[in-house]
Amino acid sequence: MTRIVTDSGPLIAFARSQQLELLQRVAGSIVVPAAVYSECTHQVTKPGGAALIEARTAGLLDVREDSTASSRLGTLPALGAGEIAALAMALDLGCPLLMDERLGRKVAALHKIPVVGSAGILLAAKDRRLITEIAPVLAAWRSWGYFLSPQLVEAVLLRAGEH
């Protein structure tokens, strides 16, 4: 990958675990729609908020105005503004979308937007020997309440040789 558009959930997870540089090394440029960035940083005290502000200042995040492509997605009443903005930007830029939210991933598939999940980024990082273990990262995310299904976690750890 040379760039990826990200939704708020994975962005917060990587920021909170101090793994934004890892995300960049795996995915390339991290493109963040303005709506997503605002969701994540409108309160600096929100988890990962300060880290994301610092990452943008350091040039690690490419925050862009929201795409006008959202009209091509149709009516999406069950998705939030950030998810819609991320889907629209990925569609507009023709690049993969980093999203874990199930409904958003289904919408992406309907529009032929390639999707990568947070666990997929961690697997790619381990395959490239950028990290030695995935389990501690996933455990930390889950301890904060970041939802990853037990089946997904088991499958990822099995593929990573950590099960």
C-alpha positions as CSV (number, residue, x, y, z in Angstrom):
1,M,0.0,0.0,0.0
2,T,1.1,3.5,-0.5
3,R,-1.8,5.2,1.3
4,I,-4.9,4.3,3.3
5,V,-8.0,6.2,4.4
6,T,-8.9,5.5,8.0
7,D,-12.0,5.6,10.0
8,S,-12.0,6.7,13.6
9,G,-12.0,3.4,15.5
10,P,-8.8,2.0,14.1
11,L,-7.2,5.4,14.2
12,I,-7.9,5.8,17.9
13,A,-6.7,2.2,18.6
14,F,-3.4,2.8,16.8
15,A,-2.9,6.2,18.4
16,R,-3.8,5.0,21.9
17,S,-1.4,2.1,21.7
18,Q,1.3,4.4,20.3
19,Q,1.4,2.4,17.0
20,L,0.7,5.2,14.5
21,E,4.2,5.0,13.1
22,L,3.7,1.2,12.6
23,L,0.5,1.9,10.7
24,Q,2.3,4.3,8.5
25,R,5.2,1.9,7.9
26,V,2.6,-0.8,6.8
27,A,0.1,1.3,5.0
28,G,2.0,4.4,3.8
29,S,0.3,7.7,3.9
30,I,-2.5,7.8,6.5
31,V,-5.3,9.9,5.0
32,V,-7.8,11.1,7.6
33,P,-11.1,12.8,6.5
34,A,-11.7,16.0,8.5
35,A,-14.9,14.6,10.0
36,V,-12.9,11.6,11.3
37,Y,-10.2,13.8,12.7
38,S,-12.7,16.0,14.4
39,E,-14.5,13.0,16.0
40,C,-11.2,11.8,17.4
41,T,-9.8,15.1,18.6
42,H,-12.6,17.6,19.4
43,Q,-11.9,16.8,23.0
44,V,-8.2,16.4,23.7
45,T,-8.9,14.3,26.7
46,K,-10.6,11.6,24.6
47,P,-8.5,8.5,24.3
48,G,-5.8,9.0,21.7
49,G,-6.9,12.6,21.1
50,A,-3.6,14.2,22.1
51,A,-1.5,11.6,20.3
52,L,-3.5,12.3,17.1
53,I,-3.0,16.0,17.4
54,E,0.7,15.4,17.9
55,A,0.8,13.0,14.9
56,R,-0.8,15.6,12.7
57,T,1.6,18.3,13.8
58,A,4.5,15.9,13.1
59,G,3.2,15.2,9.6
60,L,2.2,11.6,10.3
61,L,-1.4,12.2,9.4
62,D,-2.7,13.7,6.1
63,V,-5.9,15.3,7.3
64,R,-8.1,16.3,4.3
65,E,-11.4,18.1,3.8
66,D,-14.2,15.6,3.4
67,S,-14.8,14.3,0.0
68,T,-17.9,15.2,-2.1
69,A,-18.1,11.5,-3.2
70,S,-20.6,10.7,-0.3
71,S,-23.5,11.4,-2.7
72,R,-22.3,8.4,-4.7
73,L,-22.7,6.2,-1.7
74,G,-26.5,6.7,-1.5
75,T,-28.5,6.9,1.8
76,L,-26.6,5.5,4.8
77,P,-28.7,6.3,7.8
78,A,-27.1,3.7,10.1
79,L,-23.6,5.0,9.6
80,G,-22.0,8.0,11.4
81,A,-20.6,11.1,9.7
82,G,-17.0,9.8,10.2
83,E,-17.7,6.4,8.6
84,I,-19.5,8.1,5.7
85,A,-16.6,10.5,5.2
86,A,-14.0,7.7,5.3
87,L,-16.0,5.6,2.8
88,A,-16.4,8.6,0.5
89,M,-12.8,9.6,0.6
90,A,-11.6,6.0,-0.1
91,L,-14.0,5.9,-3.0
92,D,-12.8,9.3,-4.3
93,L,-9.1,8.5,-3.9
94,G,-9.4,4.9,-5.1
95,C,-7.4,3.6,-2.2
96,P,-8.0,1.0,0.6
97,L,-10.0,1.9,3.7
98,L,-9.0,1.0,7.2
99,M,-12.2,0.1,9.0
100,D,-13.3,-2.4,11.5
101,E,-17.0,-1.5,11.7
102,R,-19.1,-4.3,10.2
103,L,-21.8,-2.3,8.5
104,G,-19.2,0.1,7.0
105,R,-17.3,-2.8,5.6
106,K,-20.4,-4.1,4.0
107,V,-21.1,-0.7,2.4
108,A,-17.5,-0.6,1.2
109,A,-17.8,-4.1,-0.4
110,L,-21.0,-2.9,-2.3
111,H,-18.9,0.0,-3.7
112,K,-15.9,-2.2,-4.4
113,I,-13.7,-0.2,-1.9
114,P,-10.9,-2.5,-0.6
115,V,-11.0,-2.7,3.1
116,V,-8.3,-3.6,5.6
117,G,-9.0,-4.1,9.3
118,S,-6.8,-3.2,12.2
119,A,-5.9,-6.8,12.8
120,G,-4.9,-7.1,9.1
121,I,-2.4,-4.2,9.6
122,L,-1.0,-6.0,12.7
123,L,-0.6,-9.2,10.7
124,A,1.2,-7.4,7.9
125,A,3.5,-5.7,10.4
126,K,4.3,-9.1,11.9
127,D,4.9,-10.6,8.5
128,R,7.3,-7.7,7.7
129,R,9.0,-8.3,11.1
130,L,8.1,-4.8,12.3
131,I,6.6,-6.3,15.5
132,T,7.2,-9.6,17.2
133,E,3.8,-10.2,18.8
134,I,0.2,-9.3,18.0
135,A,-1.4,-10.7,21.1
136,P,-0.4,-7.9,23.5
137,V,-1.6,-5.2,21.2
138,L,-5.0,-6.9,20.7
139,A,-5.3,-7.6,24.4
140,A,-4.6,-3.9,25.2
141,W,-7.2,-2.8,22.6
142,R,-9.8,-5.2,24.0
143,S,-9.1,-4.0,27.6
144,W,-10.0,-0.5,26.5
145,G,-13.3,-1.8,25.1
146,Y,-12.3,-1.8,21.4
147,F,-14.5,-4.6,20.0
148,L,-12.9,-7.4,18.1
149,S,-14.9,-10.6,17.9
150,P,-13.4,-13.5,19.8
151,Q,-13.4,-15.5,16.5
152,L,-11.4,-12.7,14.8
153,V,-8.9,-12.6,17.5
154,E,-8.5,-16.3,17.5
155,A,-8.1,-16.5,13.7
156,V,-5.5,-13.6,13.8
157,L,-3.5,-15.2,16.5
158,L,-3.6,-18.6,14.8
159,R,-2.4,-17.0,11.5
160,A,0.3,-15.1,13.4
161,G,1.5,-18.4,15.0
162,E,0.6,-17.1,18.5
163,H,-2.3,-19.4,19.4
